[in-house]
Amino acid sequence: MSAAWRIGVDSRRCIGTSICAGTAPEHFRLVDGLSAPLADVVAPAEVILDAADSCPVEAITVRDATDDRLIAPEE
């Protein structure tokens, strides 16, 4: 497992359900009704994957910060 993950939120896809902020409030917040990560690069945590997998429109991506490999959502 990598030492760091990069969190991204596609603001064009996000519909503001706040599931991510409810699932992982230490990593996501709503800004003007849309999800935003609190930090772009974070230490790996299962709750981040849960938030990405819970997004109904797959607006959240989690990538390996070293090689940009997609970790979530699963393809």
N, C-alpha and C positions, 0 to 999 in steps of 0.2 A: 504494500500500500504506500502511496506517496506521502510525503511529509506535509504537503499543502495542497489545498483545492482552491480553484477560482470559481466564484459564484457569479452567474449572470442572470439578469431578468430582461426578457424582451418586452419592452413597454408597449409595443404594437400588439402583442398577443395577450398581455395581462388584462384580466377583466375585473380585478380588484376584489376577489372573493375573500381575501385575508386568511385563507387556509394556511398559507405559509407562515404568516405572522402568528397565528394561533398555535401552529405546530412547533415552530422554532423562533420564539420571540427574541431570543438572544442573537439571531442571525438576520431576521427580516423585519421590516416595518412598512407601513403604508405611507406614501407621500403623495398628496393630491389624489388619493383614491387608488393608487397603483403600488405594487410591491417594489421594494428597493432593498438590496442587501445592506446590512450595517457595515460590512467590510467586503472588499473585493476578493481578498485572499484570506483563507481561514485554515485552521487546523482541521483535519478530517473528523467528522462527527456523524454518527448514524442519523441523528435528527435532521441534518441537512438533506440527506437522501430521502428521508420520509417526507419532508416538505416538497422537494422536487417531484417526487412520485405522486404526491397528493394534488398537485396543480392540475385542475381539469383541462387546461388548454396548453399544458407543457411549455409554459413561458419561462420556467426556471431551468437553467442548465448548470451542471456541476462538472468541472473539468480538472484534470490533473494540472497543477500549476507549473510542473516541469516540462511536460511534453504535449500539453493541450488535449490529451485523450479524454473523450467524453465518458463520464462516469454515470451521470444520471441526466435526464431520464433514460431508462434502458431503451435501446432501439428495437 
